[in-house]
């Protein structure tokens, strides 16, 4: 998360400053979504730097709403996933996730797409092209700094 730390205010405006979570808030999130176990290091560092908000645009900071929406969409489509996962973004009912049982410090990221699966267009879970969470954050920062659309 070096690039995130170096770029704490990508647009130079008050609204675009990274808003960190406290250690207590991160631990509460871990209790709620990972039974008190630490989440992968890269995502934990992200939360401590920008867990309450950032202008990066690839992490939705309302984790409760994300998880509720994802659960409802999965139930509606009739799917379940046995592995524990964490939802960190949503675009048109395609959820960005990583698995909580991934032992890497920088977890691989995936797209969870229940409607794409039910329509026969996509697998339920597919790898995100960015590969890992840190790569996703670094790419987003690069694109913002260079005025490149996502």
Secondary structure, DSSP 4 states (H G I P E B T S, - for coil): -HHHHHTSBTTSSGGGB-BPPPHHHHHHHHHHHHTTPPPPHHHHHHHHHHTTB-SSSS--S-HHHHHHHHHHHHHHHT---SS-EEEEEEETTEEEEEETT--SSS-EEEEE-HHHHHTTSS-SEEEEEEEEHHHHHHHHHHHHHTT---
